[in-house]
């Protein structure tokens, strides 16, 4: 039977394709670690759709912006990957390292500076654990020969730096009076402060700003535990949860 050929030749979708040594358990572990950014991307999308929390949206927007910076930097440096590597594309800086660094640093800042849902011990345990995992993902790229040490270090530094900058920007957005003091920007925002404008636009998608005020998991559980509640009872539970903080 004649061999069938496709024109043009078929290629694979390498979104989750990872090369590793099947005889090396550490290599297999590194291959699984390399899939964490994809898993986090799915988690982002799920939380955005299910919870509609502005903090999740802001973090996701920062993560995507960080990825855009990585895309631009790779095409600026045009530095190849290690010779033993089978993949495609440029290697400087490592996108995996940059992605995980942004996620770990931003989440750590958020959980210590804005979150109301964790006690101090849990905050340190969570942030320490996530930072450790992010470092493991970055090191796995070196172990699998996808990147050099310099490419991974550069990616991790850029991701961490971008996380600090993005967190600072979102903090400034919450407190600035820009847009409520007259002038051209006031005309653009319709007299609303910048954060009021953000939430006004968010209303179109039922976006809320709740997780910085209460332990949202505990509050939702309290509403469920007390059975079918009316609007007034739900509002009362929310006020009680806020007073605990």
C-alpha positions, 0 to 999 in steps of 0.5 A: 500500500502506497504511503500517504503524504499530506500537503503541506506536511502535518505538524503537532500542537506543542502547547504541552509537548515536553521532552524528558528522559523516561529512565530518569524519575527527576526528568519525569518530575520536571516534565510535569512541573513544566505543565504548571503554567498551562494549569494555572492558565486554566485556573485563571480562566475558571476563577474569572468566569466563576467568581468575577472578582476584580482582584483575579481579573487584575492579576490575570491581566498582569500575567498576560502583560508579563507574557507579552513582555516575554514575547517581545524580549525573546524577539529582541535578544534572539538568543537560541536555546541550548544545543541539546534541546529539541524545541523551537523558538528563542530561549532568552528569557525563559517564559516558564521562569518569568510566568512562575515568578510573576505568579508567585511574587504577585500572589505573595504580595497580595496574600500579605498586603490585601487578603483578609482570608488567611491567618499569618501562619497560613499566609507565610506557609502559602507564599513560601510554598508557592515561591518554592514551587515557582523556583522548582519550575524554573530549575526544571527548565535547566534540568531538561535542557530547555534553557541555560542558567542565564536565560532562567535567571533573567526570566525569573528576575523580569517576572518578579520585577514585573509582579512588584510593578504591577502590584504597585500599579493596582494599589495606586489605582485603588487610592488615586483621586485621578479622574475626580478632580476636574480636567481632561481625565475627569471628562473622560471618566465622567467625573468618577475616580479611576477605581470607580470607573474600573468597577463601573465598567466591571458591572457590565460583567457582574464583577465584584470587589469582595475578597479584599474585604472579607474571607469570601470562602467563609462568607459563602459557606455561612450563606449556604449553611444558614439555608435559603436567605433573602437579600437582607439576610445575605447583606447582614452576614456580609456586614458581620464578616466585615466586622470580624476583620 
